[in-house]
């Protein structure tokens, strides 16, 4: 006698999403049973943005929460230097970014900012007027992901 196996509704959701995009060569759908996460790997950045805007971040089935994540592909396999160049394109605060490979410093990316002291309001006790005076490189160290392979610098 053959046993009938019933799928939980979150697995049905995965199959529904997979069915919608099965024939789309730019989308690959996967499901992680341990974390209850459905991921859509998308090769087209415009399509990835559209799917991110249209799909919910999660669906709740009783006490199970299924996370839905759209993962845009890095179509051109851009280096970190390329990504910084793109992110700061046309920004006068930015000078250039360069990837450097050597025996002493493999896979380092140097992000070089304009030589300029900038001020902005910062509500702290460092200055009686609440101003922060610093270089763009100092701000970048605080803002961007902590990565030992990226060095922020100021242009000469």
PyMOL commands that set and color helices and strands:
alter all, ss='L'
color gray80, all
select helices_A, chain A and resi 9-21+45-54+80-87+136-143
alter helices_A, ss='H'
color red, helices_A
select strands_A, chain A and resi 27-32+37-42+58-61+64-72+94-100+108-113+117-121+131-135+150-154
alter strands_A, ss='S'
color yellow, strands_A
deselect
rebuild
show_as cartoon
